[in-house]
Amino acid sequence: MPLNFTAIDFETANNAAASACSVGLVKVREGRVVDKTGWLIRPPLGFDHMLEWNTRIHGITAADIVDAPLWCDQVDALLDFVDGDVLTAHNAGFDMGVLRAACEASRLETPDLRYLCSLRVARKTYHLDSYKLPVAAMAAGFEDFAHHDALADAEACAAIIVHAAKRHDVSTMEDLARITGGGLGLIGPAAEAAAADRRPAVLG
């Protein structure tokens, strides 16, 4: 199987995981970027206030998202682009948490998705003083990008995964996950069912 995946990055409006205000998506086929997109999101109601601190980080203002479609109106477009791919994100726990929380806040079921964290991959691939996205991306040969722009960050994440796969001489996301310290992560009902299966029985 060739190295196929979709890199994803979210920016948030505030400290709530559900407050996704932009997303970047980069599709990779056989180790090459073949498509990319990104857009603004109006977070689910109740999570849609924009903090000044967050604006300082990513540059998105309340005025930018006021007319953007709500998460519930565009999550299908996101999933259509992903098309069942393994996702990757830098510090994937954050981005998977955003996806899950935004769905829950919108009263939608979290989709079943697999993912691999490029931060974990970078730590098992490079010897760096820091593994923050700009530093890890530079090690992968991807430099001078607009950090905290969702699409640019997704491109940087994709570059890390492609470069790391070459360094480890693997050609699938499953093999890259295994060689860098474990399997692929899961979110959605399948992940919840797997967690329940591993939970010890409670005897009455």
Disulfide bonds with the S-S distance in Angstrom:
none
